[in-house]
């Protein structure tokens, strides 16, 4: 078995609003479920889960142990977040079958340098992740693509340019743009109709007015 992250949990009988006291004690309500698996309510250490979440993604297999028993592979399927303090409130864990393919969202990571951005352009990523389908053991944590071809503002990187590992299928159109460099914005000078002067400019020979709208004082005679 590959060296996967570990997560310990305990069986939970408390449900509903009563789970509030679990959170006060540093525990996070969770549930594990899956096809052919009976749903089970759990409690996990909130701090340990937060550390785990910082280093894993939606496609990372985690070995779950309940009440100290043997482990089984799961994915973090959903995390309910508090709208104010942004702390996890509840976690859904999906028990996977290692012989069945899964479809998950995988982040995209650009590597190298986009030379067009050095000419004042802005590198943009219209798509930051894609769905992939693969057996659980083949699910990648990230997918990479090379930014090197972006040498001009006309070039684009598409889904077809992503480096795809063996056994992984991307569920997206190959022509979908995932990165490009936008040219710098150019401020256009205002168009002045023929015969008119730009705003603030006086005709030749016209005296400049003073601050209060009075004619400017003439220079003192010698």
PyMOL commands that set and color helices and strands:
alter all, ss='L'
color gray80, all
select helices_A, chain A and resi 16-24+46-54+115-119+136-138+159-161
alter helices_A, ss='H'
color red, helices_A
select strands_A, chain A and resi 5-11+27-34+37-45+62-66+71-81+88-95+101-111+122-124+129-135+142-146+156-158+169-170+177-182
alter strands_A, ss='S'
color yellow, strands_A
deselect
rebuild
show_as cartoon
